[in-house]
Amino acid sequence: MSNTKAPKSSKNVRGTITCDNTTIHLLQANDFVAESIRNQMSEKKVLMINITSSAGSGKTTLMQETVKRLNDEINIGILVGDLETERDADRIKEVGGKALQIVTGGICHLEAQMVWQALKSFDISGLDVLFVENVGNLVCPASFDLGEDYRVTLIATTEGDDKPQKYPKMFLTSELMLVSKADLLPYLPFSVEAVTNDARAINPNIEVIEISSVNGTGIEAWCDWLKAKIKEKKSSDSVAV
């Protein structure tokens, strides 16, 4: 069954002009593969979430915490993208998660064809949710649809609250922003209000949750959000727009 959804590669920040060049053809090819993945996930009723952020914002630690909290309730699979090594997938496996590393060999983002290839070696039968932990980068991953239902972007308190305006496309194409490392807020010049306002100036519909994988702040709210989206996926053929 085909699901109609505008590819995230076609979304642009207000006031920008997209110049005609060969990149558009690469993105069109990527969107074709992404749609095939989206249809596959829809048929199997598997929720797919693309996890993005800068390097070091806490994606893998969040995946570990999610597995520890929910592995007895829901079936979780995780594809992990990185330039080199299998360390992040190994960390997830150490806490009982089902994970497969995608090594890009220097490419700064995941593409749909990489996910498609990985799925040939990763059984998604029976999964409730498939996370794709993208390469740490707020630029390139914003343009590549992977076939996900939702894009979730982490912004760490340690990296400053000005990132949504600097990297607007990532926040324009995300449904949820997680303000990570919230336990450090008392010690850093980071404003949750400012980062939220900036993100919503770009994307008025973006949801925001403060989290800390260290002291547990917001993790219950994150898990509740996730379980609600899984329930929606199981009960409907529709996908996020």
Sequence and secondary structure as in RCSB ss.txt:
>XXXX:A:sequence
MSNTKAPKSSKNVRGTITCDNTTIHLLQANDFVAESIRNQMSEKKVLMINITSSAGSGKTTLMQETVKRLNDEIN
IGILVGDLETERDADRIKEVGGKALQIVTGGICHLEAQMVWQALKSFDISGLDVLFVENVGNLVCPASFDLGEDY
RVTLIATTEGDDKPQKYPKMFLTSELMLVSKADLLPYLPFSVEAVTNDARAINPNIEVIEISSVNGTGIEAWCDW
LKAKIKEKKSSDSVAV
>XXXX:A:secstr
       GGG   TT     STHHHHHHHHHHHHHHHHHHHHHHT EEEEEE STTSSHHHHHHHHHHHHTTTS 
EEEEEEESS SHHHHHHHHTT EEEEEE TT SS  HHHHHHHHTTS  TT SEEEEE  S SSGGGG   S SE
EEEEEEGGG TTHHHHSHHHHHT SEEEEE GGGGGGS   HHHHHHHHHHH TT EEEE  TTT TTHHHHHHH
HHHHHHHHHH S    
